[in-house]
Every structure is written in C-alpha cells, then in structure tokens.
Amino acid sequence: MKGLIGGIVAVLLLAACGGRSMSAEEMQHKLDSIKKIEMAERLAAQGINLENTDNPLKQFFDSLNILPLPITYSDEFVRYLPDFKPVPADIAKALELEGNGKQKAIQLTESLGARLMILAADEGAEEDEEGNEGPVRYSLWLYSLNDDYLPVDKICLYAIEEEEDFDLFEEDEIMQYFSITSDYEIHLMDYSKEKHKARTEEVFTLDASRNFLLQKSEELD
C-alpha cells in the first residue's frame, strides 16, 4: 500500500514539474484524495467495506446512546461517562482513537446535517498517595463524521491534567471546561478554580464540510 501511495505522489510531482506547477490548494486536494483511498484500503483490510450496505461504522454509530444538546462540563460527566458504550478494538483502530483498550463513545443529537460523537480515550488509572489504583481516567474528543461515518475532523474537549501542568499557572489549579450548544457552538475554556473565572476561551462552530472552524480565541485576564 505504501508503495502505491508513494508512486501516486511521485506521479503528481512529475506532472507538476513537466507542466504547469500545482497550486498549494490543488496539491492538498490531491493528497486528501490519496489519504481517502489509503483509509478505505486500510478499512477493507480490517473487513470494513464502505461499498457494502452493511457499514460497521454506521452500525456502531447507530448502536450508541444519544446525548441531547446542550451539554456542559461537570466532574461527574468526565469521571463516570454516563450512557457511554465501549468501542470495539477494530472500530477504535478505524477511527484512529488513542487509548488502552477501554475506549467509550456516545453520539450527539443529529440535526442541521451534523453527525457528531464524543469518544473517550482511556489514559490509565488514578493513583492515591499510597500508589493504589483508582478509577480509569479519560480524555474526551469530539469527532465529526462524513456520510460514510468516517472521521472528518476532531477536537479535544477535555484532557487529563498532569501535576507539572500546575506550574504553568503559578500552581493555580486550572479546570478544562467545555460546553456544546444546541446549534453546535463549542466553547473550550481554561477555568481558574482559585479565582473562579475563565483564563482563556476558544469558540468553534461546525462548517458545511463538517470541519470545526475556530471563531474566537482570547485570553480573558
């Protein structure tokens, strides 16, 4: 497969050298097409054939519980992941979802042509001061899917905090806060627990091609 992709890229480069040069947009479009072919062949090798009516990715998505919008961060939500379902290993691989084999997922209410789901990647278990393992910790990713239920784009909603991260804010404990409105406006904030206020905010929307578009990014203090 790598030889095939390498050959196609070489042909594109030769064509560009032998005639008019390709614009950056044209080259990116060609490379995106190649990536789509590569993804389809990788899925086919896993027994997932998108040309068949029975699409395992669709079947998996349709099997998920639906999380109504709007949603807002809460400690209970990121810790217990209510109504999330396990992600089979082959589906996690097809979606290129990181984790240690205990990934979970839930779909969001579908409207306005959007198809979104939250995927939880397991990052290992918490440990107390005595080294005893606690609950598994998860980072949360928001995925947008195309008509074949393949990933179009993704953004991180919530990442696991490490102790060294506290030094970045002079030991002020920062909470990663997120919310998604009913019209798919995604707010990501770093929230200071000490000062009870947001430090930074990013706002994303979903465009017609189902990519996440950054609308605003600012420091709030």
N, CA, C and O of each residue as an XYZ file, in Angstrom:
884
protein
N       0.831     -1.198      0.000
C       0.000      0.000      0.000
C       0.868      1.252      0.000
O       0.599      2.207     -0.728
N       1.946      1.235      0.851
C       2.830      2.390      0.908
C       3.489      2.636     -0.430
O       3.704      3.781     -0.825
N       3.822      1.517     -1.155
C       4.431      1.667     -2.465
C       3.487      2.324     -3.441
O       3.894      3.154     -4.254
N       2.191      1.941     -3.357
C       1.186      2.533     -4.239
C       1.048      4.019     -3.969
O       1.053      4.822     -4.902
N       0.924      4.399     -2.693
C       0.774      5.812     -2.340
C       2.009      6.597     -2.748
O       1.904      7.703     -3.279
N       3.198      6.012     -2.495
C       4.422      6.691     -2.885
C       4.496      6.902     -4.377
O       4.962      7.940     -4.846
N       4.022      5.887     -5.144
C       4.028      6.010     -6.602
C       3.106      7.103     -7.083
O       3.448      7.853     -7.997
N       1.920      7.202     -6.465
C       0.964      8.239     -6.862
C       1.541      9.615     -6.584
O       1.436     10.515     -7.417
N       2.160      9.785     -5.397
C       2.763     11.079     -5.059
C       3.860     11.432     -6.043
O       3.986     12.586     -6.451
N       4.670     10.423     -6.435
C       5.740     10.679     -7.400
C       5.184     11.132     -8.737
O       5.723     12.045     -9.363
N       4.095     10.488     -9.181
C       3.457     10.887    -10.447
C       2.958     12.321    -10.365
O       3.107     13.084    -11.319
N       2.370     12.693     -9.239
C       1.885     14.062     -9.061
C       3.023     15.059     -9.150
O       2.888     16.114     -9.771
N       4.153     14.723     -8.525
C       5.297     15.635     -8.549
C       5.881     15.760     -9.951
O       6.264     16.850    -10.378
N       5.949     14.618    -10.676
C       6.469     14.657    -12.042
C       5.554     15.478    -12.948
O       6.019     16.235    -13.799
N       4.228     15.313    -12.747
C       3.270     16.070    -13.551
C       3.424     17.561    -13.291
O       3.316     18.380    -14.203
N       3.676     17.895    -12.038
C       3.833     19.306    -11.703
C       5.104     19.864    -12.319
O       5.134     21.023    -12.732
N       6.178     19.037    -12.388
C       7.447     19.512    -12.951
C       7.406     19.577    -14.468
O       8.061     20.422    -15.079
N       6.626     18.671    -15.082
C       6.605     18.611    -16.537
C       5.673     19.614    -17.165
O       5.827     19.927    -18.346
N       4.733     20.122    -16.442
C       3.791     21.098    -16.992
C       3.691     22.275    -16.057
O       4.683     22.696    -15.461
N       2.484     22.808    -15.930
C       2.329     23.925    -15.014
C       2.456     23.422    -13.579
O       2.107     22.278    -13.289
N       2.941     24.251    -12.702
C       3.092     23.847    -11.310
C       1.740     23.881    -10.617
O       0.903     24.738    -10.898
N       1.541     22.931     -9.702
C       0.290     22.868     -8.967
C       0.267     23.933     -7.874
O       1.296     24.235     -7.270
N      -0.910     24.496     -7.626
C      -1.053     25.414     -6.500
C      -1.071     24.583     -5.220
O      -1.252     23.366     -5.252
N      -0.880     25.266     -4.098
C      -0.907     24.572     -2.805
C      -2.262     23.912     -2.577
O      -2.340     22.812     -2.030
N      -3.352     24.602     -3.008
C      -4.694     24.054     -2.829
C      -4.899     22.791     -3.657
O      -5.486     21.819     -3.181
N      -4.404     22.808     -4.920
C      -4.547     21.632     -5.781
C      -3.766     20.451     -5.223
O      -4.257     19.323     -5.205
N      -2.538     20.721     -4.766
C      -1.723     19.644     -4.210
C      -2.376     19.065     -2.967
O      -2.378     17.847     -2.786
N      -2.940     19.923     -2.094
C      -3.595     19.440     -0.883
C      -4.808     18.590     -1.237
O      -5.066     17.572     -0.596
N      -5.565     19.015     -2.277
C      -6.738     18.249     -2.709
C      -6.315     16.863     -3.187
O      -6.958     15.866     -2.859
N      -5.227     16.803     -3.967
C      -4.731     15.505     -4.445
C      -4.307     14.627     -3.272
O      -4.628     13.439     -3.230
N      -3.587     15.216     -2.320
C      -3.115     14.441     -1.180
C      -4.287     13.969     -0.318
O      -4.253     12.858      0.212
N      -5.325     14.803     -0.171
C      -6.515     14.390      0.578
C      -7.200     13.202     -0.098
O      -7.686     12.292      0.574
N      -7.236     13.218     -1.448
C      -7.837     12.111     -2.192
C      -7.049     10.827     -1.967
O      -7.622      9.750     -1.804
N      -5.714     10.963     -1.962
C      -4.860      9.796     -1.731
C      -5.092      9.245     -0.323
O      -5.168      8.033     -0.121
N      -5.203     10.154      0.642
C      -5.430      9.733      2.028
C      -6.751      8.982      2.155
O      -6.846      8.008      2.901
N      -7.783      9.441      1.419
C      -9.087      8.779      1.471
C      -8.993      7.360      0.910
O      -9.591      6.429      1.449
N      -8.224      7.202     -0.195
C      -8.020      5.873     -0.781
C      -7.301      4.975      0.220
O      -7.667      3.815      0.408
N      -6.265      5.534      0.863
C      -5.481      4.769      1.828
C      -6.354      4.324      3.004
O      -6.258      3.186      3.463
N      -7.209      5.238      3.486
C      -8.104      4.891      4.594
C      -9.070      3.792      4.192
O      -9.304      2.855      4.956
N      -9.641      3.904      2.975
C     -10.600      2.896      2.506
C      -9.934      1.519      2.411
O     -10.540      0.511      2.773
N      -8.685      1.476      1.923
C      -7.985      0.195      1.799
C      -7.619     -0.356      3.169
O      -7.646     -1.569      3.376
N      -7.273      0.534      4.116
C      -6.958      0.074      5.456
C      -8.195     -0.526      6.123
O      -8.107     -1.540      6.816
N      -9.345      0.108      5.907
C     -10.587     -0.416      6.457
C     -10.960     -1.746      5.802
O     -11.436     -2.668      6.464
N     -10.734     -1.825      4.485
C     -11.029     -3.065      3.768
C     -10.193     -4.217      4.323
O     -10.670     -5.347      4.422
N      -8.932     -3.921      4.686
C      -8.059     -4.943      5.264
C      -8.574     -5.422      6.610
O      -8.255     -6.527      7.050
N      -9.390     -4.569      7.276
C      -9.981     -4.935      8.560
C     -11.370     -5.547      8.380
O     -12.078     -5.817      9.350
N     -11.745     -5.759      7.111
C     -13.056     -6.344      6.848
C     -14.180     -5.331      6.814
O     -15.350     -5.711      6.851
N     -13.848     -4.025      6.743
C     -14.860     -2.977      6.686
C     -14.895     -2.424      5.268
O     -14.003     -1.675      4.869
N     -15.906     -2.783      4.517
C     -16.017     -2.351      3.121
C     -17.131     -1.322      3.008
O     -18.309     -1.636      3.175
N     -16.733     -0.084      2.722
C     -17.702      1.009      2.676
C     -18.652      0.904      1.489
O     -19.675      1.588      1.455
N     -18.324      0.049      0.507
C     -19.209     -0.099     -0.649
C     -20.386     -1.013     -0.327
O     -21.386     -1.037     -1.044
N     -20.248     -1.757      0.754
C     -21.353     -2.633      1.157
C     -22.429     -1.818      1.872
O     -22.154     -0.778      2.471
N     -23.650     -2.318      1.793
C     -24.723     -1.617      2.503
C     -24.523     -1.710      4.001
O     -24.808     -0.763      4.734
N     -24.036     -2.843      4.451
C     -23.806     -3.010      5.883
C     -22.464     -2.398      6.250
O     -21.419     -3.027      6.087
N     -22.500     -1.192      6.736
C     -21.294     -0.463      7.116
C     -21.102     -0.597      8.626
O     -21.900     -0.063      9.396
N     -20.052     -1.303      9.062
C     -19.847     -1.487     10.507
C     -19.717     -0.174     11.268
O     -20.142     -0.083     12.420
N     -19.134      0.846     10.635
C     -19.022      2.140     11.310
C     -20.406      2.753     11.543
O     -20.672      3.339     12.593
N     -21.278      2.605     10.544
C     -22.659      3.094     10.702
C     -23.385      2.284     11.771
O     -24.089      2.834     12.618
N     -23.200      0.965     11.712
C     -23.844      0.107     12.696
C     -23.409      0.469     14.107
O     -24.225      0.506     15.028
N     -22.110      0.737     14.272
C     -21.597      1.122     15.588
C     -22.200      2.455     16.023
O     -22.664      2.587     17.155
N     -22.194      3.448     15.123
C     -22.727      4.772     15.453
C     -24.203      4.671     15.848
O     -24.634      5.268     16.834
N     -24.965      3.912     15.068
C     -26.402      3.774     15.334
C     -26.678      3.028     16.645
O     -27.755      3.164     17.225
N     -25.705      2.245     17.105
C     -25.899      1.489     18.345
C     -25.659      2.336     19.594
O     -25.994      1.917     20.702
N     -25.079      3.530     19.417
C     -24.718      4.359     20.564
C     -25.941      5.054     21.155
O     -26.913      5.339     20.456
N     -25.870      5.316     22.445
C     -26.880      6.144     23.088
C     -26.745      7.582     22.599
O     -25.667      8.002     22.177
N     -27.836      8.330     22.656
C     -27.843      9.712     22.178
C     -27.770     10.668     23.365
O     -28.547     10.564     24.315
N     -26.824     11.600     23.291
C     -26.663     12.620     24.320
C     -27.335     13.900     23.834
O     -26.852     14.515     22.883
N     -28.430     14.317     24.456
C     -29.126     15.521     23.996
C     -28.277     16.779     24.224
O     -27.494     16.853     25.172
N     -28.447     17.751     23.347
C     -27.792     19.051     23.493
C     -28.786     20.028     24.113
O     -29.994     19.851     23.955
N     -28.299     21.070     24.824
C     -26.894     21.403     25.069
C     -26.295     20.531     26.171
O     -27.015     19.914     26.956
N     -24.945     20.492     26.211
C     -24.249     19.791     27.289
C     -23.189     20.724     27.876
O     -22.699     21.632     27.205
N     -22.851     20.482     29.129
C     -21.880     21.309     29.837
C     -20.995     20.417     30.692
O     -21.447     19.404     31.225
N     -19.731     20.802     30.819
C     -18.788     20.056     31.658
C     -19.326     19.905     33.084
O     -19.920     20.821     33.651
N     -19.094     18.720     33.634
C     -19.270     18.512     35.072
C     -18.283     17.426     35.486
O     -17.882     16.591     34.676
N     -17.894     17.452     36.777
C     -16.964     16.430     37.272
C     -17.541     15.032     37.080
O     -16.821     14.096     36.730
N     -18.834     14.901     37.310
C     -19.485     13.591     37.181
C     -19.449     13.094     35.738
O     -19.249     11.907     35.481
N     -19.647     14.026     34.796
C     -19.668     13.635     33.392
C     -18.318     13.077     32.954
O     -18.261     11.993     32.374
N     -17.223     13.803     33.223
C     -15.903     13.356     32.745
C     -15.389     12.160     33.536
O     -14.541     11.416     33.044
N     -15.888     11.964     34.751
C     -15.411     10.838     35.560
C     -16.180      9.555     35.262
O     -15.584      8.486     35.136
N     -17.502      9.660     35.148
C     -18.321      8.450     35.031
C     -18.834      8.184     33.611
O     -19.276      7.071     33.327
N     -18.789      9.162     32.727
C     -19.204      8.998     31.330
C     -20.560      8.292     31.234
O     -20.645      7.204     30.663
N     -21.617      8.891     31.782
C     -22.929      8.226     31.784
C     -23.449      7.949     30.379
O     -23.405      8.815     29.505
N     -23.943      6.724     30.173
C     -24.551      6.259     28.920
C     -23.541      6.045     27.788
O     -23.939      5.726     26.667
N     -22.249      6.213     28.059
C     -21.240      5.879     27.044
C     -21.166      4.364     26.894
O     -21.374      3.623     27.854
N     -20.865      3.912     25.669
C     -20.725      2.482     25.403
C     -19.285      2.159     24.990
O     -18.594      3.015     24.437
N     -18.832      0.930     25.255
C     -17.475      0.545     24.847
C     -17.296      0.602     23.339
O     -18.236      0.372     22.579
N     -16.074      0.913     22.918
C     -15.727      0.959     21.491
C     -14.955     -0.315     21.146
O     -13.895     -0.550     21.727
N     -15.454     -1.156     20.211
C     -14.713     -2.350     19.809
C     -13.327     -1.985     19.268
O     -13.140     -0.902     18.713
N     -12.374     -2.877     19.430
C     -10.990     -2.596     19.044
C     -10.864     -2.229     17.571
O     -10.120     -1.309     17.233
N     -11.587     -2.940     16.671
C     -11.452     -2.655     15.248
C     -12.041     -1.283     14.898
O     -11.540     -0.598     14.006
N     -13.101     -0.888     15.603
C     -13.697      0.433     15.365
C     -12.768      1.524     15.883
O     -12.583      2.545     15.220
N     -12.176      1.316     17.071
C     -11.226      2.293     17.619
C     -10.051      2.485     16.667
O      -9.568      3.601     16.478
N      -9.597      1.384     16.068
C      -8.481      1.468     15.125
C      -8.897      2.215     13.862
O      -8.143      3.045     13.354
N     -10.088      1.926     13.356
C     -10.580      2.598     12.151
C     -10.737      4.098     12.370
O     -10.506      4.890     11.457
N     -11.131      4.487     13.584
C     -11.320      5.900     13.912
C     -10.024      6.561     14.394
O     -10.002      7.754     14.697
N      -8.951      5.775     14.460
C      -7.652      6.271     14.916
C      -7.774      6.891     16.303
O      -7.226      7.960     16.573
N      -8.505      6.198     17.176
C      -8.724      6.658     18.542
C      -7.655      6.076     19.459
O      -7.470      4.861     19.519
N      -6.946      6.961     20.178
C      -5.934      6.513     21.123
C      -6.604      5.871     22.329
O      -7.814      5.995     22.517
N      -5.811      5.186     23.144
C      -6.347      4.580     24.355
C      -5.698      3.241     24.631
O      -4.848      2.778     23.870
N      -6.108      2.624     25.731
C      -5.514      1.358     26.168
C      -6.511      0.212     26.160
O      -6.402     -0.727     26.948
N      -7.491      0.298     25.254
C      -8.414     -0.817     25.097
C      -9.727     -0.680     25.832
O     -10.554     -1.591     25.789
N      -9.942      0.464     26.524
C     -11.197      0.654     27.262
C     -11.909      1.914     26.776
O     -12.571      2.593     27.561
N     -11.778      2.228     25.494
C     -12.395      3.431     24.943
C     -13.920      3.338     24.998
O     -14.493      2.250     24.965
N     -14.566      4.512     25.082
C     -16.027      4.568     25.140
C     -16.527      5.665     24.202
O     -15.756      6.524     23.774
N     -17.834      5.629     23.884
C     -18.382      6.610     22.939
C     -19.854      6.855     23.200
O     -20.550      6.038     23.803
N     -20.312      8.019     22.721
C     -21.721      8.376     22.741
C     -21.956      9.310     21.559
O     -21.065     10.084     21.210
N     -23.129      9.259     20.936
C     -23.408     10.175     19.828
C     -24.221     11.363     20.325
O     -24.927     11.273     21.329
N     -24.112     12.478     19.605
C     -24.875     13.670     19.944
C     -26.130     13.745     19.078
O     -26.205     13.136     18.010
N     -27.096     14.494     19.553
C     -28.312     14.711     18.778
C     -27.947     15.186     17.374
O     -27.156     16.115     17.215
N     -28.531     14.542     16.350
C     -28.167     14.851     14.962
C     -29.199     15.774     14.329
O     -30.388     15.461     14.279
N     -28.717     16.924     13.845
C     -29.566     17.859     13.101
C     -28.668     18.803     12.316
O     -27.453     18.806     12.511
N     -29.247     19.594     11.441
C     -28.506     20.560     10.626
C     -27.400     19.900      9.806
O     -26.393     20.533      9.489
N     -27.594     18.625      9.464
C     -26.590     17.925      8.675
C     -25.360     17.513      9.452
O     -24.383     17.049      8.864
N     -25.389     17.675     10.765
C     -24.226     17.323     11.589
C     -24.302     15.864     12.023
O     -25.386     15.321     12.236
N     -23.149     15.246     12.150
C     -23.075     13.890     12.695
C     -21.860     13.881     13.629
O     -20.716     13.807     13.180
N     -22.129     13.959     14.918
C     -21.057     14.116     15.901
C     -21.130     13.034     16.965
O     -22.208     12.548     17.306
N     -19.962     12.666     17.483
C     -19.938     11.794     18.647
C     -18.751     12.160     19.519
O     -17.741     12.678     19.042
N     -18.893     11.881     20.806
C     -17.799     12.089     21.749
C     -17.151     10.735     22.000
O     -17.817      9.767     22.368
N     -15.841     10.688     21.793
C     -15.072      9.474     22.028
C     -14.160      9.690     23.231
O     -13.456     10.696     23.318
N     -14.181      8.737     24.151
C     -13.388      8.818     25.374
C     -12.210      7.860     25.268
O     -12.391      6.653     25.108
N     -10.995      8.411     25.361
C      -9.776      7.598     25.288
C      -9.249      7.366     26.703
O      -8.956      8.320     27.423
N      -9.131      6.102     27.099
C      -8.664      5.800     28.450
C      -7.169      6.087     28.564
O      -6.364      5.670     27.731
N      -6.826      6.826     29.644
C      -5.449      7.300     29.840
C      -4.774      6.636     31.035
O      -3.752      7.122     31.519
N      -5.334      5.535     31.510
C      -4.764      4.888     32.688
C      -5.534      5.269     33.944
O      -6.374      6.169     33.916
N      -5.246      4.587     35.038
C      -5.986      4.783     36.286
C      -5.320      5.821     37.177
O      -4.104      6.009     37.128
N      -6.132      6.494     37.994
C      -5.610      7.400     39.017
C      -4.910      6.580     40.095
O      -5.221      5.408     40.307
N      -3.958      7.221     40.770
C      -3.304      6.575     41.913
C      -3.363      7.499     43.115
O      -3.172      8.708     42.987
N      -3.631      6.920     44.301
C      -3.626      7.747     45.507
C      -2.203      7.869     46.033
O      -1.265      7.376     45.408
N      -2.038      8.520     47.174
C      -0.709      8.774     47.729
C       0.030      7.490     48.076
O       1.259      7.478     48.138
N      -0.708      6.413     48.300
C      -0.092      5.128     48.646
C       0.146      4.260     47.417
O       0.616      3.128     47.535
N      -0.179      4.792     46.230
C       0.073      4.047     45.000
C      -1.032      3.097     44.607
O      -0.850      2.287     43.698
N      -2.178      3.174     45.268
C      -3.305      2.301     44.928
C      -4.052      2.863     43.722
O      -4.292      4.067     43.623
N      -4.411      1.969     42.815
C      -5.110      2.397     41.603
C      -6.564      2.729     41.889
O      -7.243      2.041     42.653
N      -7.030      3.816     41.248
C      -8.425      4.217     41.370
C      -9.132      4.046     40.034
O      -8.770      3.171     39.247
N     -10.136      4.873     39.775
C     -10.879      4.775     38.515
C     -10.002      5.122     37.305
O      -9.025      5.862     37.420
N     -10.373      4.573     36.146
C      -9.681      4.902     34.894
C      -9.997      6.346     34.519
O     -11.140      6.786     34.643
N      -8.987      7.084     34.060
C      -9.173      8.476     33.634
C      -9.295      8.526     32.114
O      -8.663      7.747     31.401
N     -10.111      9.448     31.635
C     -10.377      9.547     30.200
C     -10.156     10.972     29.699
O     -10.476     11.945     30.381
N      -9.601     11.069     28.492
C      -9.658     12.325     27.752
C     -10.829     12.218     26.777
O     -11.184     11.123     26.340
N     -11.423     13.356     26.440
C     -12.629     13.361     25.603
C     -12.361     14.084     24.290
O     -11.806     15.183     24.276
N     -12.763     13.456     23.188
C     -12.590     14.013     21.848
C     -13.943     14.112     21.157
O     -14.744     13.178     21.191
N     -14.182     15.250     20.536
C     -15.395     15.432     19.743
C     -15.052     15.165     18.281
O     -14.189     15.835     17.712
N     -15.727     14.185     17.671
C     -15.490     13.791     16.279
C     -16.666     14.239     15.413
O     -17.821     14.153     15.830
N     -16.367     14.714     14.213
C     -17.399     14.890     13.190
C     -17.187     13.814     12.137
O     -16.050     13.473     11.811
N     -18.292     13.274     11.601
C     -18.228     12.154     10.660
C     -18.867     12.538      9.332
O     -19.765     13.377      9.280
N     -18.383     11.902      8.247
C     -18.974     12.165      6.930
C     -20.116     11.188      6.660
O     -20.548     10.468      7.560
N     -20.597     11.165      5.429
C     -21.748     10.313      5.102
C     -21.414      8.825      5.169
O     -22.313      7.990      5.275
N     -20.116      8.488      5.108
C     -19.687      7.098      5.251
C     -19.298      6.767      6.682
O     -18.788      5.681      6.959
N     -19.543      7.719      7.605
C     -19.252      7.561      9.023
C     -17.749      7.493      9.308
O     -17.324      6.936     10.320
N     -16.964      8.060      8.414
C     -15.530      8.204      8.621
C     -15.246      9.569      9.256
O     -15.993     10.519      9.023
N     -14.172      9.679     10.059
C     -13.860     10.965     10.691
C     -13.535     12.044      9.660
O     -12.789     11.812      8.709
N     -14.111     13.229      9.870
C     -13.770     14.408      9.075
C     -12.820     15.287      9.864
O     -11.799     15.733      9.340
N     -13.154     15.540     11.130
C     -12.354     16.415     11.973
C     -12.576     16.018     13.428
O     -13.537     15.319     13.749
N     -11.678     16.469     14.309
C     -11.854     16.198     15.730
C     -11.167     17.298     16.532
O     -10.190     17.896     16.082
N     -11.699     17.557     17.737
C     -11.055     18.483     18.660
C     -11.110     17.876     20.057
O     -12.006     17.095     20.376
N     -10.139     18.249     20.881
C     -10.085     17.739     22.252
C     -10.970     18.602     23.140
O     -10.780     19.815     23.229
N     -11.935     17.972     23.794
C     -12.802     18.672     24.727
C     -12.211     18.710     26.127
O     -12.357     19.695     26.851
N     -11.542     17.628     26.495
C     -11.055     17.506     27.870
C      -9.832     16.606     27.884
O      -9.870     15.493     27.359
N      -8.746     17.084     28.484
C      -7.509     16.297     28.580
C      -7.154     16.097     30.046
O      -7.485     16.928     30.892
N      -6.482     14.999     30.339
C      -6.081     14.697     31.704
C      -5.022     15.683     32.164
O      -4.049     15.930     31.451
N      -5.206     16.253     33.363
C      -4.220     17.169     33.924
C      -3.089     16.382     34.572
O      -3.316     15.410     35.293
N      -1.871     16.822     34.300
C      -0.710     16.255     34.969
C      -0.224     17.254     36.016
O      -0.494     18.449     35.901
N       0.488     16.778     37.029
C       0.926     17.661     38.109
C       1.792     18.806     37.603
O       1.707     19.927     38.105
N       2.644     18.511     36.583
C       3.537     19.563     36.093
C       2.779     20.684     35.398
O       3.312     21.779     35.221
N       1.524     20.414     34.998
C       0.742     21.456     34.333
C       0.424     22.612     35.278
O       0.216     23.737     34.823
N       0.382     22.354     36.584
C       0.035     23.407     37.521
C       1.083     24.520     37.532
O       0.764     25.675     37.815
N       2.342     24.168     37.223
C       3.409     25.161     37.224
C       3.193     26.231     36.162
O       3.680     27.353     36.305
N       2.464     25.890     35.092
C       2.241     26.850     34.008
C       1.412     28.040     34.486
O       1.489     29.121     33.902
N       0.627     27.853     35.530
C      -0.233     28.918     36.030
C       0.108     29.261     37.484
O      -0.771     29.600     38.277
N       1.409     29.165     37.821
C       1.876     29.510     39.156
C       1.121     28.721     40.225
O       0.683     29.266     41.238
N       0.985     27.417     39.965
C       0.355     26.467     40.889
C      -1.139     26.719     41.084
O      -1.750     26.125     41.972
N      -1.728     27.579     40.280
C      -3.178     27.764     40.312
C      -3.812     26.561     39.615
O      -3.430     26.221     38.496
N      -4.782     25.914     40.273
C      -5.396     24.730     39.670
C      -6.367     25.153     38.576
O      -7.303     25.915     38.818
N      -6.131     24.647     37.373
C      -6.922     25.027     36.210
C      -7.817     23.866     35.795
O      -7.353     22.733     35.661
N      -9.080     24.146     35.594
C     -10.027     23.144     35.130
C     -10.321     23.390     33.654
O     -10.547     24.526     33.236
N     -10.315     22.322     32.878
C     -10.697     22.445     31.474
C     -12.214     22.323     31.381
O     -12.794     21.287     31.706
N     -12.835     23.398     30.935
C     -14.284     23.471     30.888
C     -14.732     23.473     29.429
O     -14.102     24.108     28.583
N     -15.827     22.758     29.136
C     -16.349     22.779     27.767
C     -17.868     22.808     27.808
O     -18.487     22.380     28.782
N     -18.452     23.315     26.743
C     -19.897     23.246     26.570
C     -20.200     23.187     25.080
O     -19.439     23.709     24.264
N     -21.309     22.553     24.728
C     -21.755     22.477     23.326
C     -23.222     22.894     23.315
O     -24.052     22.291     23.995
N     -23.530     23.923     22.543
C     -24.903     24.432     22.483
C     -25.735     23.579     21.532
O     -25.210     22.716     20.828
N     -27.042     23.835     21.522
C     -27.941     23.058     20.672
C     -27.740     23.345     19.187
O     -28.205     22.576     18.345
N     -27.046     24.455     18.846
C     -26.736     24.715     17.436
C     -25.255     24.463     17.146
O     -24.678     25.043     16.226
N     -24.649     23.575     17.960
C     -23.293     23.072     17.724
C     -22.216     24.156     17.832
O     -21.248     24.140     17.071
N     -22.372     25.083     18.757
C     -21.290     26.012     19.062
C     -20.513     25.426     20.233
O     -21.078     25.165     21.295
N     -19.211     25.221     20.033
C     -18.379     24.530     21.016
C     -17.504     25.550     21.740
O     -16.736     26.274     21.107
N     -17.622     25.605     23.059
C     -16.837     26.524     23.888
C     -15.825     25.711     24.693
O     -16.195     24.773     25.399
N     -14.555     26.072     24.585
C     -13.487     25.428     25.345
C     -12.828     26.497     26.210
O     -12.409     27.536     25.700
N     -12.734     26.249     27.524
C     -12.169     27.247     28.423
C     -11.224     26.608     29.431
O     -11.432     25.474     29.862
N     -10.179     27.350     29.802
C      -9.358     27.017     30.963
C      -9.898     27.858     32.115
O      -9.872     29.087     32.057
N     -10.385     27.198     33.155
C     -11.083     27.896     34.235
C     -10.257     27.809     35.514
O      -9.859     26.720     35.926
N      -9.997     28.962     36.145
C      -9.229     29.028     37.380
C     -10.123     28.708     38.572
O     -11.079     29.432     38.851
N      -9.808     27.617     39.274
C     -10.593     27.264     40.450
C     -10.339     28.233     41.596
O     -11.217     28.473     42.425
N      -9.124     28.790     41.636
C      -8.781     29.724     42.709
C      -9.488     31.061     42.532
O     -10.012     31.622     43.494
N      -9.504     31.581     41.283
C     -10.087     32.893     41.032
C     -11.544     32.824     40.573
O     -12.205     33.850     40.412
N     -12.033     31.603     40.365
C     -13.426     31.391     39.935
C     -13.742     32.177     38.655
O     -14.781     32.830     38.555
N     -12.836     32.102     37.692
C     -13.065     32.790     36.415
C     -12.288     32.092     35.309
O     -11.302     31.402     35.568
N     -12.738     32.279     34.082
C     -12.069     31.678     32.928
C     -10.785     32.443     32.610
O     -10.750     33.670     32.691
N      -9.731     31.708     32.248
C      -8.457     32.333     31.869
C      -8.342     32.491     30.353
O      -7.844     33.504     29.860
N      -8.806     31.480     29.622
C      -8.776     31.521     28.155
C     -10.087     30.949     27.627
O     -10.766     30.188     28.316
N     -10.431     31.319     26.407
C     -11.642     30.770     25.787
C     -11.433     30.625     24.288
O     -10.892     31.517     23.635
N     -11.871     29.480     23.748
C     -11.927     29.259     22.305
C     -13.360     28.857     21.944
O     -14.014     28.116     22.678
N     -13.829     29.354     20.815
C     -15.171     29.022     20.348
C     -15.072     28.465     18.936
O     -14.488     29.091     18.051
N     -15.651     27.275     18.731
C     -15.652     26.619     17.431
C     -17.089     26.441     16.948
O     -18.014     26.302     17.748
N     -17.258     26.449     15.635
C     -18.527     26.072     15.028
C     -18.256     24.987     13.986
O     -17.110     24.743     13.609
N     -19.325     24.343     13.529
C     -19.208     23.287     12.524
C     -19.589     23.863     11.168
O     -20.702     24.362     11.000
N     -18.659     23.800     10.178
C     -18.978     24.375      8.872
C     -19.690     23.348      7.983
O     -19.949     22.223      8.409
N     -19.998     23.741      6.762
C     -20.783     22.890      5.855
C     -20.062     21.587      5.516
O     -20.709     20.579      5.230
N     -18.737     21.600      5.546
C     -17.970     20.386      5.236
C     -17.707     19.543      6.483
O     -16.961     18.565      6.432
N     -18.324     19.928      7.605
C     -18.226     19.216      8.878
C     -16.840     19.306      9.505
O     -16.421     18.412     10.240
N     -16.134     20.395      9.206
C     -14.895     20.705      9.899
C     -15.189     21.684     11.026
O     -16.115     22.489     10.933
N     -14.394     21.610     12.092
C     -14.544     22.537     13.199
C     -13.799     23.822     12.876
O     -12.593     23.805     12.631
N     -14.519     24.931     12.875
C     -13.971     26.225     12.478
C     -13.813     27.105     13.712
O     -14.781     27.369     14.424
N     -12.572     27.560     13.962
C     -12.302     28.426     15.106
C     -12.874     29.818     14.849
O     -12.493     30.486     13.889
N     -13.786     30.245     15.709
C     -14.416     31.555     15.584
C     -13.800     32.591     16.500
O     -13.770     33.776     16.169
N     -13.306     32.155     17.652
C     -12.766     33.106     18.614
C     -11.729     32.413     19.479
O     -11.907     31.256     19.860
N     -10.642     33.117     19.793
C      -9.626     32.622     20.715
C      -9.059     33.825     21.461
O      -8.502     34.733     20.844
N      -9.199     33.834     22.788
C      -8.726     35.008     23.519
C      -8.318     34.674     24.942
O      -8.809     33.723     25.551
N      -7.389     35.498     25.456
C      -7.015     35.473     26.866
C      -8.010     36.359     27.591
O      -8.314     37.454     27.119
N      -8.525     35.911     28.729
C      -9.577     36.652     29.417
C      -9.078     37.434     30.620
O      -9.870     38.117     31.270
N      -7.778     37.357     30.938
C      -7.267     38.199     32.011
C      -5.793     38.496     31.785
O      -5.175     39.196     32.587
